[in-house]
């Protein structure tokens, strides 16, 4: 009984440390969205040029996920998280001192790699502490962490950029992220085995499970279901990060809203995404018996519809625009956590969760890389309706692909 109580105490401690830590990742990631309009004004860069800053980040993040997804299965998540936080803090501080486009691209590209340490390590650790039948709800709540982090990042950046200028959009979040690193150092642990608390199945502890490269690769590249999830995630992330990167600029430069009003409209998107993430994880456990694909298909179609409606909204339709942005946020929030969290753990088991999540997330960020410069170029040359049309098509393409896993349900397995 005492051992069980210790396990539950540590599991709660690890879970909420992961939650706060991964939320803090986003204050040094999506903060750039509110700096972009001011950088354009001060330096005269175009949307296409600033799009390369986002694309560099996303490409480096994708490469980092492929590498770090393998490393986390081998060495555990705590070390990767601590190294990533330290690097991202330093790079955000450095970005605040930049004056040239080349320096901005280089530093934000490196920040992309530093940021890639977070999610596969988070999901690997989450899988180590939760059984398969608990992961839908656990990952749904965890998925709210980065949406809340996005809200904090945008609210902070929107206020700071008005008060102190765009450079403080990078310096202030760096201080918050550094504090989160101290918390992770003190309270985060890789697994019950590493604490001498047994496994999640209740077996006697015999040391933490560490796996070789061959098994990790088999869980990602060798599993056809992982490929289906990865390509669906590619289409979904094209839309998600198109919105995350460009909505503040669209509201300010496209619609002419003042920065503070644009801030409060924009933060509705990640707030809705947080609700969508919690609901999706809970609903697939409660109503679909662990089947994730049916809800993902519905969410992809809802995301597509919201983007297409925005593309054709007449000028001045502020209430309709806000409604569509909230629908889009809820849809991508739910789909995101199911694809790169719950479903990845279901398919790969906790043994290979890091590798599978790393590969799936890498594919998603390749879609984000396209939308970085691609959406900026479309907006610059064809107006803001063009990116929303492209995002609507991308989300629609993901729905039939995910429908191929409509009946998939995870089976209990060793080391779940």
Buried (B, 14 or more C-beta within 10 A) or exposed (E): EEEEEBBEEBBEBBBBBBBBBBBBBBBBBBBBBBBBBBBBEEBEBEBBBBBBBBBBBBBBBBBBBBBBBBBBBBBBBBBBBBBBBBBBBBBBBBBBEBEEBEEBBBBBBBBBBBBBBBBBBBBBBBBBBBBBEBBBBBBBBBBBBBBBBBBBBBBBBBBBBBEEEBBBBBBBBBEBBBEBBEBBBEBBBBBBBBBEBBBBEEEEBEEBBEBEEEBBBBBBBEBEBBBBBBBBBBBBBBBBBBBBBBBBBBBBBBBEBEBEBBBBBBBBBBBBBBBBBBBBBBBBBEEBEBBBBBBBBBBBBBBBBBBBBBBEBEEEBBEEBBBBBBBBBBBBBBBBBBBBBBBBBBBBBBBBBBBBBBBBBBBBBBBBBBBBBBBBBBBBEEEBBBBBBBBBBBBBBBBEBBBBBEEBEBEEEEBB
